[in-house]
Amino acid sequence: MDSKYKVLFLVWMAVLIANRTTFGQRTSNPRTSAPMVAAPAAPMITILAAATGPLVRSLGAGNASLDLGRVSYFQGRAAPGQSVQKRAGSFVIYTRFGLRVDCPGSSSSSRVTVTMSRLDADRSDAISIDGTTLGSAAQTLVQSIPCGSGGEHRLDVNVPISTPAGSIGSTVAFTATLNR
């Protein structure tokens, strides 16, 4: 290619590149991407010991165990942080525990609903929290609570006297859902 055609070719390429409408591209503002906002993480529930409750053993994030001690109808006295009431055919253990709900990535004015359900298959004992008997279906514990707050709750465990002495191995799930 001689120099005359070479110069013409370079000029023509410069015109095409400079004039973006030639290729169907918009000539208005350059394309920009919208800033991405991180989605808030799921609310986290922490089980805490109440001032008058039993020892809480943390088993990792969002997982804890209440230590009710050795449970027996004939024990004679309650373990620290609990009381026992004997009934005909059963006894009820009463104690308190705390829950705290944190909402990483959400505003301080965000609110959550806390539900609870029982996950274990052993139904020989009845578990109630704040007067609501737990079953496998989720039930509301707190309708609306601000993120970053919590409160104390009462746990009642009704144990038949036919239950052998020992630990109670029931599992209760708490779930926090952001109110929109």
Backbone hydrogen bonds in HBPLUS format (Angstrom, degrees):
<---DONOR---> <-ACCEPTOR-->    atom                        ^
c    i                          cat <-CA-CA->   ^        H-A-AA   ^      H-
h    n   atom  resd res      DA  || num        DHA   H-A  angle D-A-AA Bond
n    s   type  num  typ     dist DA aas  dist angle  dist       angle   num
A0006-LYS N   A0002-ASP O   3.01 MM   4  6.19 152.7  2.09 150.4 159.0     1
A0007-VAL N   A0003-SER O   3.01 MM   4  6.10 155.9  2.07 145.4 149.2     2
A0008-LEU N   A0004-LYS O   3.14 MM   4  6.39 161.2  2.18 143.5 148.8     3
A0009-PHE N   A0005-TYR O   2.84 MM   4  5.96 158.4  1.89 147.1 153.2     4
A0010-LEU N   A0006-LYS O   3.05 MM   4  6.25 160.0  2.09 146.3 151.1     5
A0011-VAL N   A0007-VAL O   2.94 MM   4  6.15 157.8  1.99 151.3 157.4     6
A0012-TRP N   A0008-LEU O   2.91 MM   4  6.10 164.2  1.93 151.2 155.7     7
A0013-MET N   A0009-PHE O   2.99 MM   4  6.22 157.0  2.05 149.8 155.6     8
A0014-ALA N   A0010-LEU O   3.00 MM   4  6.17 153.9  2.07 143.6 150.7     9
A0015-VAL N   A0011-VAL O   2.98 MM   4  6.30 151.5  2.06 150.2 157.8    10
A0016-LEU N   A0012-TRP O   3.04 MM   4  6.32 160.1  2.08 148.4 153.5    11
A0017-ILE N   A0013-MET O   2.97 MM   4  6.16 163.1  2.00 151.5 155.7    12
A0018-ALA N   A0014-ALA O   2.93 MM   4  5.98 158.8  1.97 144.7 151.1    13
A0019-ASN N   A0015-VAL O   2.95 MM   4  5.97 153.2  2.02 148.3 154.9    14
A0022-THR N   A0019-ASN O   3.24 MM   3  6.00 164.6  2.27 118.5 122.9    15
A0023-PHE N   A0020-ARG O   3.15 MM   3  5.85 146.8  2.27 117.3 123.2    16
A0025-GLN N   A0020-ARG O   3.29 MM   5  5.44 151.3  2.38 144.4 136.8    17
A0024-GLY N   A0021-THR O   3.09 MM   3  4.83 166.2  2.11 103.6 106.3    18
A0041-ALA N   A0104-PRO O   3.08 MM  63  5.53 138.6  2.26 141.0 152.9    19
A0044-MET N   A0102-ASP O   2.72 MM  58  5.21 163.9  1.75 158.5 163.8    20
A0102-ASP N   A0044-MET O   2.87 MM  58  5.21 164.0  1.90 154.0 158.8    21
A0046-THR N   A0100-ARG O   2.83 MM  54  5.16 157.2  1.88 149.7 157.0    22
A0100-ARG N   A0046-THR O   2.93 MM  54  5.16 145.8  2.05 144.2 153.9    23
A0048-LEU N   A0098-GLY O   2.70 MM  50  4.61 173.5  1.71 134.0 136.0    24
A0098-GLY N   A0048-LEU O   2.80 MM  50  4.61 170.4  1.81 142.9 139.8    25
A0053-GLY N   A0050-ALA O   3.06 MM   3  4.68 170.6  2.07 105.2 106.1    26
A0067-ASP N   A0055-LEU O   2.95 MM  12  5.45 171.0  1.95 168.7 168.8    27
A0057-ARG N   A0065-SER O   2.76 MM   8  5.04 168.2  1.78 156.3 158.5    28
A0065-SER N   A0057-ARG O   2.77 MM   8  5.04 147.2  1.88 140.7 151.9    29
A0059-LEU N   A0063-ASN O   2.76 MM   4  5.14 162.6  1.79 139.7 140.4    30
A0063-ASN N   A0060-GLY O   3.12 MM   3  5.33 159.1  2.16 134.1 128.9    31
A0071-VAL N   A0166-GLY O   3.01 MM  95  5.24 162.3  2.04 126.8 131.4    32
A0166-GLY N   A0071-VAL O   3.08 MM  95  5.24 155.0  2.15 138.8 146.3    33
A0075-GLN N   A0072-SER O   3.35 MM   3  5.08 166.8  2.37 101.4 103.3    34
A0082-GLN N   A0079-ALA O   3.23 MM   3  5.88 137.8  2.42 148.4 145.3    35
A0083-SER N   A0094-TYR O   2.89 MM  11  5.19 154.8  1.95 145.1 153.1    36
A0094-TYR N   A0083-SER O   2.78 MM  11  5.19 170.0  1.79 158.3 161.5    37
A0085-GLN N   A0092-VAL O   2.91 MM   7  5.24 156.1  1.97 146.7 154.7    38
A0092-VAL N   A0085-GLN O   2.87 MM   7  5.24 162.3  1.90 147.9 152.8    39
A0087-ARG N   A0090-SER O   2.80 MM   3  5.23 157.1  1.85 158.5 156.2    40
A0090-SER N   A0087-ARG O   3.44 MM   3  5.23 159.1  2.49 102.4 108.3    41
A0161-ILE N   A0089-GLY O   3.06 MM  72  5.61 163.9  2.08 123.3 124.5    42
A0091-PHE N   A0159-VAL O   2.89 MM  68  5.42 150.6  1.97 145.8 154.8    43
A0159-VAL N   A0091-PHE O   2.78 MM  68  5.42 166.4  1.80 171.8 167.3    44
A0093-ILE N   A0157-VAL O   2.87 MM  64  5.13 159.9  1.91 140.8 144.8    45
A0157-VAL N   A0093-ILE O   2.94 MM  64  5.13 154.4  2.00 143.1 151.4    46
A0095-THR N   A0155-LEU O   2.99 MM  60  5.34 148.6  2.09 152.0 159.6    47
A0155-LEU N   A0095-THR O   2.84 MM  60  5.34 168.2  1.85 148.6 152.7    48
A0097-PHE N   A0153-HIS O   3.00 MM  56  5.52 150.8  2.09 150.5 159.0    49
A0153-HIS N   A0097-PHE O   2.76 MM  56  5.52 154.7  1.82 165.7 172.9    50
A0099-LEU N   A0151-GLY O   2.97 MM  52  5.69 155.4  2.03 156.5 162.6    51
A0151-GLY N   A0099-LEU O   2.98 MM  52  5.69 142.7  2.12 150.1 161.8    52
A0101-VAL N   A0149-SER O   2.90 MM  48  5.83 170.6  1.91 162.7 161.5    53
A0148-GLY N   A0101-VAL O   2.60 MM  47  5.51 147.6  1.70 148.4 159.7    54
A0106-SER N   A0103-CYS O   3.14 MM   3  5.58 162.6  2.17 135.7 135.7    55
A0110-SER N   A0107-SER O   3.06 MM   3  5.45 166.3  2.08 114.3 117.9    56
A0147-CYS N   A0110-SER O   2.93 MM  37  5.75 165.5  1.95 150.9 148.3    57
A0179-ASN N   A0111-ARG O   2.83 MM  68  5.66 176.1  1.83 150.7 149.7    58
A0112-VAL N   A0145-ILE O   2.87 MM  33  5.43 158.4  1.91 149.3 154.1    59
A0145-ILE N   A0112-VAL O   2.92 MM  33  5.43 146.3  2.03 145.4 156.3    60
A0113-THR N   A0177-THR O   2.88 MM  64  5.28 154.6  1.95 145.4 151.6    61
A0177-THR N   A0113-THR O   2.89 MM  64  5.28 156.2  1.95 148.3 156.1    62
A0114-VAL N   A0142-VAL O   2.89 MM  28  5.07 161.5  1.92 149.3 155.1    63
A0141-LEU N   A0114-VAL O   2.75 MM  27  5.53 168.0  1.76 150.4 153.6    64
A0142-VAL N   A0114-VAL O   3.14 MM  28  5.07 161.1  2.18 135.3 140.3    65
A0115-THR N   A0175-THR O   2.79 MM  60  5.19 160.7  1.83 153.4 159.0    66
A0175-THR N   A0115-THR O   2.88 MM  60  5.19 158.8  1.93 140.7 145.3    67
A0116-MET N   A0139-GLN O   2.78 MM  23  5.40 149.8  1.87 149.0 158.8    68
A0139-GLN N   A0116-MET O   2.85 MM  23  5.40 157.3  1.90 149.3 155.9    69
A0117-SER N   A0173-ALA O   2.95 MM  56  5.31 140.9  2.10 144.5 154.5    70
A0173-ALA N   A0117-SER O   2.76 MM  56  5.31 163.9  1.79 158.2 163.3    71
A0118-ARG N   A0135-GLY O   2.79 MM  17  5.25 172.3  1.80 144.6 145.0    72
A0119-LEU N   A0171-THR O   2.84 MM  52  5.39 165.0  1.86 148.1 153.2    73
A0126-ALA N   A0158-ASN O   2.93 MM  32  5.00 150.8  2.02 140.4 145.6    74
A0158-ASN N   A0126-ALA O   2.78 MM  32  5.00 166.4  1.80 156.0 158.2    75
A0134-LEU N   A0127-ILE O   2.81 MM   7  5.79 171.1  1.82 166.0 167.3    76
A0128-SER N   A0156-ASP O   2.85 MM  28  5.07 161.9  1.88 152.3 156.6    77
A0156-ASP N   A0128-SER O   2.86 MM  28  5.07 165.9  1.88 152.1 154.3    78
A0129-ILE N   A0132-THR O   2.99 MM   3  5.35 154.6  2.05 139.4 139.3    79
A0132-THR N   A0129-ILE O   3.03 MM   3  5.35 170.1  2.04 118.6 120.4    80
A0130-ASP N   A0154-ARG O   2.86 MM  24  5.08 157.2  1.91 145.2 152.5    81
A0149-SER N   A0146-PRO O   3.25 MM   3  5.83 136.5  2.45 140.3 138.1    82
A0163-THR N   A0160-PRO O   3.05 MM   3  5.65 166.9  2.07 117.8 122.0    83
